[in-house]
Amino acid sequence: MSFLTSCIDGVEDFLIICGLVLTQLVYGSFSVFMGKLLAMGLDPLFIVITGSLVTAILLSPFAFFME
C-alpha cells in the first residue's frame, strides 16, 4: 500500500511542478505579447477595456450557470 501512495504522491508533485512551469510560461508570453502591442502604438486604455470586455464575455456563461 505504501508503494501506491508514494506513486500517487510522485504524480501529484509532478503535476504541481508542471502547473507552476505552465503558469510562468503563460505570464512570460503575456508580457512579450503586451510589449509588442504597446510598441505598435496601441493605447493602453484600449487594451484594458478590450481585455475587460473579452473577460466578461467569456466568464458570463459560467457565472450564469453557477448562479
C-alpha contacts under 8 A as a table, 3 or more apart, distances in Angstrom:
res1	aa1	res2	aa2	distance
1	M	4	L	5.31
1	M	5	T	6.49
2	S	5	T	5.13
2	S	6	S	6.05
3	F	6	S	5.11
3	F	7	C	6.18
4	L	7	C	5.15
4	L	8	I	6.24
5	T	8	I	5.03
5	T	9	D	6.05
6	S	9	D	4.98
6	S	10	G	6.08
7	C	10	G	5.02
7	C	11	V	6.22
8	I	11	V	5.13
8	I	12	E	6.08
9	D	12	E	5.01
9	D	13	D	6.11
10	G	13	D	5.13
10	G	14	F	6.15
11	V	14	F	5.01
11	V	15	L	6.15
12	E	15	L	5.15
12	E	16	I	6.21
13	D	16	I	5.12
13	D	17	I	6.27
14	F	17	I	5.18
14	F	18	C	6.18
15	L	18	C	5.00
15	L	19	G	6.10
16	I	19	G	5.07
16	I	20	L	6.28
17	I	20	L	5.08
17	I	21	V	6.21
18	C	21	V	5.13
18	C	22	L	6.04
19	G	22	L	5.06
19	G	23	T	6.11
20	L	23	T	5.10
20	L	24	Q	6.37
21	V	24	Q	5.16
21	V	25	L	6.28
22	L	25	L	5.04
22	L	26	V	6.17
23	T	26	V	5.15
23	T	27	Y	6.23
24	Q	27	Y	5.17
24	Q	28	G	6.06
25	L	28	G	5.07
25	L	29	S	6.04
26	V	29	S	5.14
26	V	30	F	6.06
27	Y	30	F	5.04
27	Y	31	S	6.17
28	G	31	S	5.11
28	G	32	V	6.33
29	S	32	V	5.18
29	S	33	F	6.04
30	F	33	F	5.04
30	F	34	M	6.03
31	S	34	M	5.20
31	S	35	G	6.10
32	V	35	G	5.07
32	V	36	K	6.30
33	F	36	K	5.22
33	F	37	L	6.29
34	M	37	L	5.03
34	M	38	L	6.11
35	G	38	L	5.21
35	G	39	A	6.03
36	K	39	A	4.98
36	K	40	M	6.21
37	L	40	M	5.16
37	L	41	G	6.79
37	L	42	L	6.03
38	L	41	G	5.21
38	L	42	L	5.34
38	L	43	D	7.18
38	L	44	P	7.14
39	A	42	L	7.49
42	L	46	F	7.19
42	L	47	I	7.40
43	D	46	F	5.28
43	D	47	I	6.63
44	P	47	I	5.07
44	P	48	V	6.31
45	L	48	V	5.12
45	L	49	I	6.15
46	F	49	I	5.21
46	F	50	T	5.96
47	I	50	T	5.21
47	I	51	G	5.96
48	V	51	G	5.16
48	V	52	S	6.12
49	I	52	S	5.12
49	I	53	L	6.20
50	T	53	L	5.15
50	T	54	V	6.16
51	G	54	V	5.20
51	G	55	T	6.08
52	S	55	T	5.11
52	S	56	A	6.11
53	L	56	A	5.08
53	L	57	I	6.16
54	V	57	I	5.12
54	V	58	L	6.13
55	T	58	L	5.16
55	T	59	L	5.99
56	A	59	L	5.29
56	A	60	S	5.73
57	I	60	S	5.48
57	I	61	P	7.77
58	L	61	P	6.95
58	L	62	F	7.98
59	L	62	F	5.37
59	L	63	A	6.19
60	S	63	A	5.06
60	S	64	F	6.04
61	P	64	F	5.04
61	P	65	F	6.20
62	F	65	F	5.28
62	F	66	M	5.92
63	A	66	M	5.19
63	A	67	E	6.05
64	F	67	E	5.38
